[in-house]
Amino acid sequence: DAGDLLVSKLGLTLELFDAPAEVAVLMQQIQTEFPDAESGTAIASALAGRDIRNRARAAEVALLGQAAPILTFQWANRTGLSALADLRGSVVVLDFWATSSRPSIRAFPAIRTLAERYEGRPVVLLSVTRLQGSVSGLGAGPIDTAGDPARERELLAAYARERDLTWTIAVADDPAAFDAFAVSRLPTRVIIDAAGAVPHAGLSPTEPLADQAARIDALLAETGAR
């Protein structure tokens, strides 16, 4: 139990704090006092998790201030929308999601509120998913669409209608687009300014609505829009 507590403390330290000295002390203590395979595995897992988070943060930082990566769509519920570039001149709030992601679904009410707030203004709320090989949320369990992208797109359209997703929904052409936008978890938000650059990346669509609106309002003010 003592070893498990130390491993938990190590995991929290890696997750929450930039404290390499404390991490080193904890690792040495665990390896010295509890030199068993389970603790070693836990340490390896904690370190791997830290590396993944660090890479994700570095990718997010690399996006900031740069032109948004190319993003094209094989389907959208907005007529004529084939690429992110088609929306140049508007602030674009990109939310990366999937029907199988419960946190994505929980973010829908806030996205709907933002869509209503900015209706008629140069702001586009755009939820982007990619082909998953199944669609959840339309029945008792996931519907298998592996090898049938046309069927999956049809189901996504039905999903958007059934859930009353009143904003723009699209399916990325290239699944690697998620990596290009540093998406390491779902949902993830990236905001594009009217000039096509990335002022915000790696955001959560579940943050307080006032904070979300403040980011968007600031970008609108830069364009002179109200």
Wavefront OBJ file of the C-alpha trace (Angstrom):
o trace
v 0.000 0.000 0.000
v 2.844 2.383 0.826
v 4.377 1.701 -2.569
v 1.064 2.353 -4.304
v 0.733 5.686 -2.486
v 4.187 6.744 -3.629
v 3.402 5.756 -7.215
v 0.169 7.776 -7.027
v 2.081 10.763 -5.687
v 4.592 10.390 -8.506
v 1.801 10.337 -11.070
v 0.220 13.479 -9.642
v 3.573 15.254 -9.521
v 4.210 14.416 -13.168
v 0.684 15.493 -14.120
v 0.396 18.749 -12.218
v 3.810 20.171 -11.408
v 7.060 21.059 -13.120
v 9.222 19.632 -10.336
v 11.977 17.438 -11.787
v 13.896 17.275 -8.504
v 10.890 15.948 -6.611
v 10.166 13.469 -9.400
v 13.731 12.147 -9.233
v 13.515 11.710 -5.438
v 10.195 9.869 -5.664
v 11.430 7.551 -8.422
v 14.566 6.707 -6.432
v 12.509 6.037 -3.297
v 10.097 3.743 -5.114
v 12.860 1.822 -6.858
v 14.832 1.440 -3.614
v 12.038 0.572 -1.192
v 9.679 -1.258 -3.542
v 11.828 -2.848 -6.259
v 9.023 -4.984 -7.695
v 7.850 -5.250 -11.273
v 4.455 -3.677 -10.610
v 5.956 -0.460 -9.259
v 8.430 -0.363 -12.139
v 5.580 -0.701 -14.595
v 3.705 2.104 -12.868
v 6.745 4.372 -13.115
v 7.165 3.576 -16.800
v 3.477 4.288 -17.395
v 3.655 7.612 -15.536
v 6.711 8.700 -17.491
v 5.122 7.670 -20.792
v 2.031 9.692 -19.915
v 4.178 12.711 -19.113
v 6.003 12.401 -22.440
v 2.720 12.242 -24.332
v 1.403 15.336 -22.555
v 4.650 17.212 -23.140
v 4.601 16.419 -26.847
v 0.969 17.513 -27.075
v 1.712 20.809 -25.346
v 4.714 21.422 -27.594
v 2.563 20.773 -30.667
v -0.084 23.201 -29.396
v 2.518 25.910 -28.779
v 3.955 25.361 -32.267
v 0.537 26.162 -33.760
v 0.129 29.496 -32.018
v 0.532 32.527 -34.239
v 0.936 30.363 -37.343
v -1.338 29.941 -40.335
v -3.844 27.187 -39.680
v -2.929 23.816 -41.219
v -4.792 22.841 -44.370
v -8.118 21.231 -43.502
v -10.501 19.918 -46.140
v -13.823 18.145 -45.733
v -15.425 15.160 -47.437
v -18.819 16.085 -46.007
v -20.394 19.045 -44.216
v -23.935 20.009 -43.331
v -23.193 23.506 -44.649
v -23.756 23.899 -48.379
v -20.598 24.614 -50.351
v -18.158 24.112 -47.472
v -15.207 22.029 -48.664
v -12.253 23.504 -46.750
v -11.375 25.614 -43.748
v -10.004 28.198 -46.184
v -13.579 28.794 -47.426
v -14.279 30.494 -44.088
v -11.496 33.088 -44.318
v -12.753 36.421 -43.034
v -14.642 34.842 -40.132
v -13.486 33.784 -36.697
v -13.696 29.990 -36.765
v -14.158 28.005 -33.573
v -13.027 24.470 -34.419
v -14.193 21.722 -32.080
v -12.713 18.282 -32.754
v -15.057 15.534 -31.584
v -16.439 12.017 -32.121
v -19.825 10.407 -31.546
v -18.141 7.914 -29.210
v -16.686 10.658 -26.984
v -18.968 11.415 -24.037
v -17.092 14.631 -23.157
v -17.728 15.776 -26.743
v -21.458 15.201 -26.310
v -21.508 17.054 -22.992
v -20.027 20.104 -24.742
v -22.918 20.374 -27.247
v -25.160 22.686 -25.148
v -22.355 25.226 -24.735
v -21.528 25.115 -28.456
v -25.205 25.618 -29.272
v -25.314 28.632 -26.959
v -22.279 30.165 -28.671
v -23.776 29.518 -32.105
v -26.923 31.372 -31.056
v -24.942 34.189 -29.454
v -22.951 34.890 -32.627
v -25.674 34.248 -35.198
v -25.452 36.844 -37.960
v -21.891 37.805 -37.016
v -18.635 36.701 -38.686
v -18.163 33.708 -36.381
v -18.455 30.068 -37.444
v -18.861 27.265 -34.913
v -17.462 24.202 -36.691
v -17.402 20.726 -35.151
v -14.999 18.448 -37.032
v -14.912 14.684 -36.772
v -13.263 11.965 -38.843
v -14.382 8.575 -40.102
v -14.303 6.179 -37.154
v -15.685 2.979 -38.674
v -18.749 3.259 -36.435
v -21.310 5.779 -35.256
v -22.553 5.915 -31.677
v -25.643 7.580 -30.281
v -28.234 6.434 -32.815
v -29.326 3.244 -31.124
v -28.616 0.838 -28.314
v -25.007 0.493 -29.410
v -22.488 1.653 -32.007
v -23.458 1.092 -35.644
v -20.661 -0.575 -37.594
v -19.696 1.403 -40.708
v -16.226 -0.056 -41.306
v -15.422 0.024 -45.021
v -18.554 2.039 -45.821
v -17.727 5.758 -45.560
v -20.884 6.775 -47.454
v -23.023 4.997 -44.859
v -21.077 6.653 -42.038
v -21.591 10.113 -43.542
v -25.332 9.405 -43.870
v -25.495 8.372 -40.231
v -23.568 11.457 -39.144
v -26.096 13.616 -40.984
v -28.900 11.759 -39.205
v -27.059 12.159 -35.905
v -26.789 15.927 -36.402
v -30.514 16.170 -37.167
v -31.571 13.959 -34.266
v -29.422 15.856 -31.758
v -30.410 19.235 -33.220
v -26.830 20.254 -33.918
v -27.679 23.661 -35.337
v -24.114 24.715 -36.069
v -21.741 23.445 -38.778
v -20.653 19.791 -38.669
v -17.989 18.382 -40.991
v -15.940 15.256 -41.622
v -12.235 15.784 -42.265
v -10.865 14.391 -45.519
v -7.624 13.321 -43.896
v -7.660 11.673 -40.423
v -4.142 13.075 -39.908
v -5.703 16.537 -39.722
v -6.343 15.869 -36.049
v -2.586 15.516 -35.510
v -1.890 18.648 -37.555
v -4.069 20.597 -35.110
v -2.383 18.973 -32.075
v -5.534 17.098 -31.034
v -4.479 14.682 -28.288
v -7.875 14.275 -26.614
v -11.549 14.767 -27.437
v -13.039 17.249 -27.455
v -10.343 19.785 -28.283
v -10.878 23.346 -29.477
v -8.698 25.405 -31.811
v -9.689 28.964 -32.705
v -8.785 30.507 -36.062
v -8.810 34.279 -36.519
v -10.290 36.078 -39.514
v -6.883 36.129 -41.234
v -6.526 32.343 -40.975
v -3.988 32.217 -38.122
v -4.192 30.264 -34.849
v -4.349 32.429 -31.702
v -5.659 29.616 -29.450
v -5.071 25.842 -29.464
v -5.589 22.919 -27.119
v -8.629 24.469 -25.444
v -11.522 22.612 -23.865
v -15.032 23.395 -25.182
v -16.248 22.785 -21.625
v -14.498 25.827 -20.113
v -16.841 28.528 -18.715
v -18.969 30.154 -21.403
v -17.865 33.621 -20.330
v -14.239 32.681 -20.992
v -15.108 31.187 -24.381
v -17.043 34.294 -25.406
v -14.242 36.578 -24.220
v -11.759 34.885 -26.556
v -14.117 35.183 -29.506
v -15.109 38.781 -28.721
v -11.456 39.803 -28.559
v -10.828 38.374 -32.025
v -13.939 40.062 -33.395
v -12.728 43.363 -31.979
v -9.467 42.959 -33.892
v -11.432 42.800 -37.124
v -13.611 45.785 -36.203
v -16.719 43.592 -36.076
v -19.273 43.920 -33.286
l 1 2 3 4 5 6 7 8 9 10 11 12 13 14 15 16 17 18 19 20 21 22 23 24 25 26 27 28 29 30 31 32 33 34 35 36 37 38 39 40 41 42 43 44 45 46 47 48 49 50 51 52 53 54 55 56 57 58 59 60 61 62 63 64 65 66 67 68 69 70 71 72 73 74 75 76 77 78 79 80 81 82 83 84 85 86 87 88 89 90 91 92 93 94 95 96 97 98 99 100 101 102 103 104 105 106 107 108 109 110 111 112 113 114 115 116 117 118 119 120 121 122 123 124 125 126 127 128 129 130 131 132 133 134 135 136 137 138 139 140 141 142 143 144 145 146 147 148 149 150 151 152 153 154 155 156 157 158 159 160 161 162 163 164 165 166 167 168 169 170 171 172 173 174 175 176 177 178 179 180 181 182 183 184 185 186 187 188 189 190 191 192 193 194 195 196 197 198 199 200 201 202 203 204 205 206 207 208 209 210 211 212 213 214 215 216 217 218 219 220 221 222 223 224 225 226
